[in-house]
Amino acid sequence: MNEKLESLEVQNNFQPFF
C-alpha cells in the first residue's frame, strides 16, 4: 500500500516537471 502511494506521489511530482 505504501509502495503504491509513493509511486503515485513520484508520478504526480514528475508530471509538472516534464
N, C-alpha and C positions, 0 to 999 in steps of 0.2 A: 504494500500500500504506500509506504513511504517512498519507495523507489519510483513508483508511477507519478507520485506528486512532484518529486524532484525533477523528473523528466519533463513534466508539463511546465514547470516553472522555468526550466532552462530553455525550452522551446519558445515560451512566451517572451523571455528576455532576448532571445535571438531574433525573433520576428521583427521587432522595431530596429534592430541593429542592422539588418540586411538592407 
